[in-house]
Amino acid sequence: MSRDSKDPPASPRNPAPAETPKQRHARKEREDRNQDEALEETFPASDPVSPFVPAKSPD
């Protein structure tokens, strides 16, 4: 089972081993792919972006 960087530590008595640069690179690539996939699944959004237009101040 792979661990995510946001997972809590394994346990105080048995900490997770430090990751190697190769493992870190693989984890970052996996996180990037997951984020890209999530973005693609939410696009196009059902509602277009609505820019904020401030109301005119009363004179």
Contact map, one row per residue, 1 for C-alpha under 8 A:
11100000000000000000000000000000000000000000000000000000000
11110000000000000000000000000000000000000000000000000000000
11111010000000000000000000000000000000000000000000000000000
01111110000000000000000000100000000000000000000000000000000
00111110000000000000000000000000000000000000000000000000000
00011111000000000000000000000000000000000000000000000000000
00111111100000000000000000000000000000000000000000000000000
00000111110000000000000000000000000000000000000000000000000
00000011111100110000000000000000000000000000000000000000000
00000001111101110000000000000000000000000000000000000000000
00000000111111110000000000000000000000000000000000000000000
00000000111111100000000000000000000000000000000000000000000
00000000001111100000000000000000000000000000000000000000000
00000000011111110000000000000000000000000000000000000000000
00000000111111111000000000000000000000000000000000000000000
00000000111001111100000000000000000000000000000000000000000
00000000000000111110000000000000000000000000000000000000000
00000000000000011111000000000000000000000000000000000000000
00000000000000001111111100000000000000000000000000000000000
00000000000000000111111100000000000000000000000000000000000
00000000000000000011111110000000000000000000000000000000000
00000000000000000011111111000000000000000000000000000000000
00000000000000000011111111100000000000000000000000000000000
00000000000000000011111111110000000000000000000000000000000
00000000000000000000111111111000000000000000000000000000000
00000000000000000000011111111100000000000000000000000000000
00010000000000000000001111111110000000000000000000000000000
00000000000000000000000111111111000000000000000000000000000
00000000000000000000000011111111100000000000000000000000000
00000000000000000000000001111111110000000000000000000000000
00000000000000000000000000111111111000000000000000000000000
00000000000000000000000000011111111100000000000000000000000
00000000000000000000000000001111111110000000000000000000000
00000000000000000000000000000111111111000000000000000000000
00000000000000000000000000000011111111100000000000000000000
00000000000000000000000000000001111111110000000000000000000
00000000000000000000000000000000111111111000000000000000000
00000000000000000000000000000000011111111100000000000000000
00000000000000000000000000000000001111111110000000000000000
00000000000000000000000000000000000111111111000000000000000
00000000000000000000000000000000000011111110000000000000000
00000000000000000000000000000000000001111111100000000000000
00000000000000000000000000000000000000111111100000000000000
00000000000000000000000000000000000000010111110000000000000
00000000000000000000000000000000000000000111111100000000000
00000000000000000000000000000000000000000001111100000000000
00000000000000000000000000000000000000000000111110000000000
00000000000000000000000000000000000000000000111111000000000
00000000000000000000000000000000000000000000001111100000000
00000000000000000000000000000000000000000000000111110000000
00000000000000000000000000000000000000000000000011111000000
00000000000000000000000000000000000000000000000001111100000
00000000000000000000000000000000000000000000000000111110000
00000000000000000000000000000000000000000000000000011111000
00000000000000000000000000000000000000000000000000001111100
00000000000000000000000000000000000000000000000000000111110
00000000000000000000000000000000000000000000000000000011111
00000000000000000000000000000000000000000000000000000001111
00000000000000000000000000000000000000000000000000000000111
